[in-house]
Amino acid sequence: MFIVSKRNFNFDYFDGTDRKRYHVPAEYMGTVPDFLAEMPLFKSAVKGGLILVPDTTADKALHKAEDKAAQAEAAADIRPDAKKRTRKK
């Protein structure tokens, strides 16, 4: 699955009997294992706009996903002093 990550994430999972960690760095754009999509942290990050999951890797789709994520991030930010951010065009 192709993603764009705005922040660092560490996804802990079990592989048989071993505990492992999958690290996604900030500003990462690329593929990750599909099993991450089922993790609660991943789902929350997508809902909050911190991880984008575009339909394709085309620039137009990436920009559209980024706009949608920026809106989700702004809506999820409940801090009273939070500034509403939008992507510069």
Secondary structure, 3 states (H helix, E strand, C coil): CEEEECCCEEEEEEECCEEEEEEECCCEEEECCHHHHHCHHHHHHHHCCCEECCCCCCHHHHHHHHHHHHHHHHHHCCCCCCCCCCCCC
